[in-house]
Amino acid sequence: MANYELFNDEVVTVPILTQDAGGDVVPAPAGDTFTVASSSPSLGVAVTALASGAPALVLTPLVQASPGISVTISDSKGLKVATQIVDIVADMSPTNIVLDIADATKVSQPVPTAPGP
C-alpha cells in the first residue's frame, strides 16, 4: 500500500467502501457505523455522509508538512480494519507565471533608428 500524499492546502473526502471475501464491493451491513482515528494531531479526520448517504472519510491537514500519519477506519459490525498511511505535503502544482528578471541574459545590439511612438 502506497502512502497517500495529501496537499496541505486541500481537504479531501474519500468514500468508505466494504468488500466481500472475493474482493467485490458490497453494501455495508445494515446499521453499521464507521469510526476513524489518526496517529497524529497534525491530521484531522472525521467520518461524514455523502449526498447519497454513503459513509466517507474526511482528511484535513492541520500543519504544513508531516509524513507517515496512520489513519485507521473501523466499524461497529467487526469488519476488518482499514489502515492508510498519509503524508501531508506542500502543493507544488504551478499556479501562475512569473519572470526571473534577476537571471535574465543580455546581448548588445545597435541602437534602433526608429524614434518611438
Secondary structure, 3 states (H helix, E strand, C coil): CCCEEEECCCCEEEECCEECCCCCEECCCCCCCEEEEECCCCEEEEEEECCCCCEEEEEEECCCCEEEEEEEEEECCCCCCEEEEEEEECCCCCCCCCCCHHHCCCCCCCCCCCCCC
